[in-house]
C-alpha cells in the first residue's frame, strides 16, 4: 500500500472510531440536561467528594417501548394526606387522578399526585408528581423508586416517558428529604428506562 493510500485509510479508521464514540455518548436531551445539572456545583445534589469525580449519570439505553400514552381519570373528591418522606418532614399531597396504560401487552395503573405545599409557587401551579416502584429497584435502579414530572394536561391523556424517570435527591445525598413512593404505585415489571442507581465514591 503506497503512502497516500495508507494516510487515507488511517483517516478513515480515525473518523469512524470518532463517530462511534460520539454515537455511544449521544445523550438524549433529557440525559444531557440531567448531566449538566449534576455538574453545576451551585445546584447539584451531589456531595462535594462525589461532585469532584462526577462525569455523567448512568442511564438505561433510550427505549421508545417505554413511552406510553396513558389515560388520566381525575379524582377531584380525594382528601389530602401527609406523604411520608425519608426524614420527619410530612408534605401535604392530594391524589389528582389515576393514569392507566399498557406496557408490553399488559395493563397497569398508577396514582398521580399534586403537592399542595407548592401549588401556589410560580412554575408549580400545574405540576403533577408521579412516583413509582418497579422490579429494577435495588438492583439496576435506586432502591427507593424513581419519579417523573408532568404538567396538568388540557385533555384526559398523558404521555408517560419512563426514559425520563429520575432518582430522588436522597439517592445521592442523605441530607435531602424525599417523598417515599406509596406502595400502591408499584409496577410488577422491570422498567429498564431512565436513570440507574448511583455508584457513590
C-alpha positions as CSV (number, residue, x, y, z in Angstrom):
1,X,0.0,0.0,0.0
2,X,1.5,3.4,-1.0
3,X,1.9,6.2,1.4
4,X,-1.1,8.2,0.1
5,X,-3.5,5.3,0.4
6,X,-2.1,4.5,3.9
7,X,-2.9,8.0,5.0
8,X,-6.4,7.9,3.6
9,X,-7.0,4.5,5.3
10,X,-5.8,5.8,8.6
11,X,-8.0,8.9,8.4
12,X,-11.0,6.6,7.5
13,X,-10.4,4.5,10.6
14,X,-9.8,7.6,12.8
15,X,-13.1,9.3,11.8
16,X,-15.1,6.1,12.0
17,X,-13.8,5.5,15.6
18,X,-14.5,9.1,16.5
19,X,-18.1,8.8,15.1
20,X,-18.6,5.5,17.0
21,X,-17.5,7.3,20.2
22,X,-19.9,10.2,19.6
23,X,-22.7,7.8,18.9
24,X,-22.1,5.8,22.1
25,X,-22.2,9.1,24.1
26,X,-25.1,10.6,22.1
27,X,-27.2,11.6,25.1
28,X,-30.9,12.4,24.7
29,X,-31.9,16.0,25.6
30,X,-33.1,14.7,29.0
31,X,-29.9,12.9,29.7
32,X,-27.8,15.9,28.6
33,X,-29.8,18.2,30.8
34,X,-29.5,15.9,33.8
35,X,-25.7,15.6,33.4
36,X,-25.3,19.4,33.1
37,X,-27.5,19.9,36.2
38,X,-25.4,17.5,38.3
39,X,-22.2,19.0,37.1
40,X,-23.2,22.5,38.3
41,X,-21.8,22.9,41.8
42,X,-24.3,25.6,42.7
43,X,-27.3,23.4,42.3
44,X,-26.1,19.8,42.2
45,X,-27.4,17.4,44.9
46,X,-24.1,15.5,44.9
47,X,-21.9,15.5,47.9
48,X,-18.7,17.5,47.4
49,X,-16.5,14.4,47.2
50,X,-18.8,12.8,44.6
51,X,-19.0,16.1,42.6
52,X,-15.3,16.3,42.2
53,X,-15.2,12.9,40.5
54,X,-18.5,13.2,38.7
55,X,-18.5,12.7,34.9
56,X,-22.0,11.6,34.0
57,X,-25.0,9.7,35.4
58,X,-25.7,6.1,34.4
59,X,-28.8,5.7,32.2
60,X,-30.6,2.8,30.8
61,X,-30.4,3.0,27.0
62,X,-33.2,5.0,25.5
63,X,-36.1,2.7,24.5
64,X,-39.2,4.0,22.8
65,X,-41.2,1.0,24.1
66,X,-41.2,2.8,27.5
67,X,-43.0,5.8,26.0
68,X,-46.7,5.2,26.6
69,X,-50.0,7.1,26.2
70,X,-51.9,6.9,29.5
71,X,-55.5,7.7,30.2
72,X,-55.9,10.2,33.0
73,X,-59.0,9.8,35.2
74,X,-59.2,12.7,37.5
75,X,-60.3,12.1,41.2
76,X,-61.4,15.6,42.4
77,X,-63.0,14.4,45.6
78,X,-59.8,13.0,47.1
79,X,-58.8,14.2,50.6
80,X,-55.3,15.5,51.1
81,X,-52.8,13.5,53.1
82,X,-49.3,13.8,54.6
83,X,-46.9,11.9,52.4
84,X,-44.1,10.1,54.3
85,X,-40.5,11.1,53.4
86,X,-37.0,10.0,54.2
87,X,-37.0,12.4,57.1
88,X,-39.6,13.7,59.6
89,X,-40.9,16.2,57.0
90,X,-44.5,15.4,56.0
91,X,-45.5,17.5,52.9
92,X,-49.2,17.7,52.0
93,X,-50.3,15.9,48.8
94,X,-53.5,15.0,47.2
95,X,-54.2,12.3,44.7
96,X,-55.0,14.1,41.4
97,X,-56.0,11.0,39.5
98,X,-55.3,7.6,38.1
99,X,-53.2,7.1,35.0
100,X,-53.8,3.8,33.2
101,X,-51.7,2.5,30.3
102,X,-50.4,-0.7,28.6
103,X,-46.8,-1.8,28.5
104,X,-45.6,-4.9,26.7
105,X,-49.2,-6.1,26.3
106,X,-50.2,-5.8,30.0
107,X,-52.4,-3.1,31.7
108,X,-51.1,-1.0,34.6
109,X,-52.4,1.9,36.7
110,X,-50.6,4.4,38.9
111,X,-51.7,7.3,41.2
112,X,-50.6,10.7,40.2
113,X,-50.3,13.5,42.8
114,X,-50.2,17.2,43.5
115,X,-48.0,18.7,46.1
116,X,-50.2,21.2,47.9
117,X,-47.3,22.8,49.6
118,X,-46.0,24.3,46.3
119,X,-49.1,24.7,44.1
120,X,-49.0,28.5,44.8
121,X,-45.4,28.8,43.9
122,X,-44.5,30.3,40.5
123,X,-43.9,27.5,38.0
124,X,-45.6,24.8,40.0
125,X,-49.2,25.8,39.5
126,X,-49.8,22.9,37.1
127,X,-47.2,20.5,38.5
128,X,-48.1,16.8,38.8
129,X,-45.9,14.2,40.6
130,X,-45.7,10.5,39.5
131,X,-43.5,8.4,41.8
132,X,-43.2,4.7,41.1
133,X,-41.5,1.5,42.2
134,X,-40.6,-1.4,39.8
135,X,-38.6,-4.6,39.7
136,X,-35.3,-2.9,38.9
137,X,-35.3,-1.2,42.3
138,X,-32.3,-2.1,44.5
139,X,-30.5,-3.8,41.6
140,X,-30.2,-1.7,38.4
141,X,-32.0,1.3,39.8
142,X,-32.3,3.1,43.1
143,X,-34.0,1.0,45.8
144,X,-36.4,3.8,46.8
145,X,-38.0,4.1,43.4
146,X,-38.0,6.9,40.9
147,X,-40.0,10.0,39.9
148,X,-41.5,11.5,36.7
149,X,-42.8,15.1,36.5
150,X,-45.8,16.4,34.5
151,X,-47.9,19.4,33.8
152,X,-51.6,19.1,34.1
153,X,-52.8,18.2,30.6
154,X,-55.7,20.0,28.9
155,X,-57.3,16.7,27.9
156,X,-57.6,13.3,29.6
157,X,-54.3,11.8,28.4
158,X,-50.6,11.9,29.4
159,X,-47.6,10.7,27.6
160,X,-45.5,8.8,30.2
161,X,-41.9,8.6,29.1
162,X,-40.2,6.3,31.5
163,X,-36.9,7.3,29.9
164,X,-37.2,10.5,31.9
165,X,-37.6,8.7,35.3
166,X,-35.1,10.2,37.7
167,X,-33.8,9.4,41.2
168,X,-34.8,11.4,44.3
169,X,-32.1,13.6,45.7
170,X,-31.6,11.4,48.7
171,X,-30.2,8.7,46.3
172,X,-27.2,11.0,46.1
173,X,-27.1,12.7,49.5
174,X,-28.9,11.7,52.7
175,X,-29.3,15.3,53.8
176,X,-32.3,15.7,51.5
177,X,-35.9,14.9,52.4
178,X,-37.5,12.8,49.7
179,X,-41.1,11.6,49.3
180,X,-41.3,7.8,49.8
181,X,-43.1,6.2,46.9
182,X,-46.6,4.9,48.0
183,X,-46.8,1.2,47.8
184,X,-49.8,1.3,45.5
185,X,-47.5,2.8,42.9
186,X,-45.5,-0.4,42.5
187,X,-45.3,-1.8,38.9
188,X,-44.6,-5.6,38.9
189,X,-42.3,-5.3,35.9
190,X,-38.8,-4.1,35.2
191,X,-38.7,-0.6,33.9
192,X,-35.4,-0.6,32.1
193,X,-35.5,3.1,31.3
194,X,-34.4,6.3,32.9
195,X,-31.7,7.0,35.4
196,X,-29.9,4.0,37.0
197,X,-28.7,3.6,40.6
198,X,-25.8,6.0,41.5
199,X,-22.5,4.5,42.4
200,X,-21.2,6.6,45.2
201,X,-17.5,7.1,45.6
